[in-house]
């Protein structure tokens, strides 16, 4: 078992039978420290590296966890669309996302779930927004922006607002995501029009599962 596999295993064990990061028996700092201690090695997560420059990013299932958390790896590409419709993510998982150069996610919420993310390769820009003000149509208000670099760890939840992740570099970027509880995997999330604030419900699907393309 390599260090990446140990990280995935340790994350699953910390969550155990709990209902996720909001449970009294789970400390978000424990999970954060596990991610921070892992020094990313591309050889260790290569089987989850599925770039596709026709898509903004790919979602690659690593582990189903305890049935209540999702770990996903993501890769971002040059494609126009970040809609992944091949299949729904299982009820709990860790995922690797592979982000295409020059591409971004929609502004989105997290379905009342918690998200921990570690950058495995490259830099991602996180742009945060406030929730739209009622039914008024107006541009989304940006509240902050930061660049997450190699091996950095970040936390996001709906009580912190909305965000968009973008790869503003010329190479693919890879990130590891833990979602708990797996509300987005089960029910999808909302994406927001940056010009009007209008929200639309969308489903999320996987590009690969356990190292195999779907």
Helices and strands as residue ranges (DSSP letters): H 3-15, H 28-37, G 46-48, E 57-63, E 69-75, E 94-99, E 107-108, E 114-121, E 124-129, E 142-148, E 153-157, G 158-160, E 162-166, E 173-180, H 183-187, E 189-192, E 199-202, E 208-209, E 212-213
